[in-house]
Amino acid sequence: MKSALGSSMRVLAAIFVSIVSLLTVGGWASDTEGMNAKDILGAIAFARDGKEVGRVSNVKSGENGEIIEVYLQVPSALGLGERTIAVPGEIIVSLRGAVVVELTVDEIARLPAVGATR
């Protein structure tokens, strides 16, 4: 039962990311314009290819409240523990409590870890 539930959640996540991609092209999903840090802090993050990659752990905002960088907690390269990475705010799309990073899982895995979130 637990395995079937996990599998169903992955399928739903992939469908969610596909819908976000379609809505983004059509202009219906929200990019970071008009969004503030509290809207996405703690949100589950997905890669553009539909896989869950981590959670939003911190957000760096500019003077006008625009999102400059988003910090994600992602699994370490060896799968032991987590690391924090930073992605530019302009490649984040938000939809109902989750975010999609406009990078593939492989591209996210190659991003360097940053020190303590700023």
Secondary structure, 3 states (H helix, E strand, C coil): CHHHHHHHHHHHHHHHHHHHHHHHHHCCCEECCCCCHHHHCCCEEEECCCCEEEEEEEEEECCCCCEEEEEEEEECCCCCCEEEEEEEHHHEEEECCEEEECCCHHHHHCCCCCCCCC
